[in-house]
Amino acid sequence: MDYTMSTQRKCHTPEQIAGKLGTANRLLTEGETVADVCHELEVAEQT
């Protein structure tokens, strides 16, 4: 089956997004790099 980018995307609820942003903020203030935070949250660095 041929999948396009739109069928592979995950939909996140506003609560999940807020949680990821809070986690990202905490990790960044602890000195983690943006690349490390993105890897931890399983998001693309471009996101």
C-alpha positions, 0 to 999 in steps of 0.5 A: 500500500502506498502511504503518503505523509498525511496518512502517516501523521499522528494526531495529537490532542491539545493536552498532549501538545501542551504536555510535550511543550512543557516537557520540552521547556523543562529539558531545555532549561536543564541544558539539553540540546534541541536535537536531544529534546526532539528525539526524547519527544519523538518529533522532528526538529523542524516541528 
